[in-house]
Amino acid sequence: MMKSIVAGLAGTALLTTVAFAQSPPATTDKAAPAATTATTTSTTASGQWRTSKMDGLKVYNEANENIGTINDLLMDKNGDIKIAVIGVGGFLGMGEHLVAVPYEKLKFVNEAVAYTGTGANPGAKPAATTTTGAATGTDNKPAATSTSSTSKWYPDHAVFNASKDELKNMPQFKYSE
């Protein structure tokens, strides 16, 4: 029994040695592989926003009233964002009214919403800086207001010029159409 195990291991070792000794076929093609050129391109994305972080982004109106959240961004075949689907009303996703608005009508803000209460608030932030949303992707860079707001890869919130009631009265957006 022991002789057959030793013979089997020796045979396996011989076959493995023969497999490693074979050299790959010679090629006359001197072109660099595609992977090499892909690694030499720039991979920085400074000033860009992650679309995955835009889902759930709060949307306010010009009076700093929360009117909904971004549920989805729809793009054309060129990759340009054309429509923002905003969820209005509802609770924990139940009873939410979805509306489609043109992406370029949204303004994106890097700072938190300014305090709009009636009392004096010494810690209130100044009015926020906005960046208008555009479908090209190159115009969507956040304003360079501070290191913390530009390094998080998404704006603080969006602004759309409508009231919550106006959005609720817009036609319901349905994905099945």
N, C-alpha and C positions, 0 to 999 in steps of 0.2 A: 504494500500500500504506500509506504513511504517513498519507494523508488518511483512510482507513477506520479506522485505529487512533485518530486524534484524534477522529473523529466518534463512535466507540464510547465513548471516555472522556467526551466532552461529554454524550452521551445518558445515560450512567450517572450523571453528576453531577447532571443535571436531575432524573432520577427519584428520586435520593436526597434532594434538596432538597424535592421534593413530599412524600415520605414523612415527613420530619421536620416539615414545616409543618402536618400534620394534627393537630388537637387531639383528645384523648380525649373520648368522649361524657360529657356532664354527668350526674352522679348526684344524686338528691335524698335519698339515704340519708346521714344525718349520723352514724350509729353508728360508733364507733371499731373499727378492725379487731381481730380476735382476737389477732394477734401483739403488738399494743401492750399488751394486758392481761397477756399471758403474760410479758413482759419486766419488768413491775412487781412480780411476785411475788418472794418471798425465794428466793434460790438458795444459801443457806448450808446446809451439812450438817455442822456442827460436832458432834462426838461420835458420828457414824454410822460404820458399818463397811462396807467394800466387799465384796460377796459374791465378787467375782472373786479377792480376796486370801485368802478362806477355803479355797479349793481347795488341798490339800496341807498345811494347818495340822496340826501334830503334836498328837496326843491322848495324854495321860498319865493314869494312874490316881492314886488318892489317895496312893500310895507313891512318886510321881514316876517311875514306870516307863513308858517309851514303849510304848504299846499299839497305835498305828496312826496313820493320817492321815485327815483329812476329804477324801473324794473328791467329794462332791456335797451340795447342800442342796436339799431338795424342799419346794415350797410349795403351798398350796391356791389356789383360784381368787381369793381375796381378797388374795393376795400375802403371807400369813402363813407363815413357815417352820415346817414341822411335823416334818420328818424330816432327820436328818443321816446320810448314807451314809459309813460308816467302813471304810477298807481295812485289813485286819489281815494281817500276815505277808507273805510273798512277797519278791521282790527285783526292783527296777526294774519294778514292775507285773506281773511274772510270778508266778503262783501265789498271788496276793492273794485273800483271802477278804473279800467285801463283806458288811457287816451294816447294817441300818437301825435306828437308835436314835431315840427321841423327842428332838427338839431341846431341849425344856425341861429335859432331864436333863443336858445339858452345862453346864459352868461354864467361863467364859472368863477367862483370866488375862493381864494386861498385862505383867508382868515375866517374865524368863527363869526356868526351873526352878531352884529352890534346890539347892545342892550337898548331896547326901545320902551322900557317901563316909564312910569310917570315920576318916580322919585329920583333924586340925584344919586348917581352911581359913580363914585370916584374911580372905580376900577374898570369902567366901560371902555371897550376897545373903540378906536376910531372907525369910520366907515371903511368897509372892506374894498380891496382892489378887485376888479372883475376882469375876466378874460372872456371874450365872446367865443362861443363854440363855433367851429367851422368844420366842414366835412372833409377838408383836404388832409388833415392829420398833421400838417406842418404848422398850421395856425393855432393849434390847440395847446401850445406851450403855456404853462402857468407863468404868471407874472413873477419876476424874481423879487419877492418882498422880504423873505427871510429864509434862512437855511432850513429851518424845520418844516415850513410849508411846502417847499419845493422838493424836499428829500423823501416825502412820504408817497410819492408816485400817484397822487390823486388830489383833486381840489377838496376843500372843506364842504362846499355845497354848491348847488346851482340856483340860478334865479330865472324865473319865467314870469313875464308880465301878464298875469291873470289871477283871478281870485279862485278859491277852492270851489265855489259854486259855479263859476264859469267853466272850470275844468270838468266838473261833474255833469254839466249840461252838454258837453261835447259828445260826439258819437263814440260809442264803446268800440275800442280796438279789439279785434279778434284775430288770433294767429291762424285760424282755419280758413280764412278767406283768401 
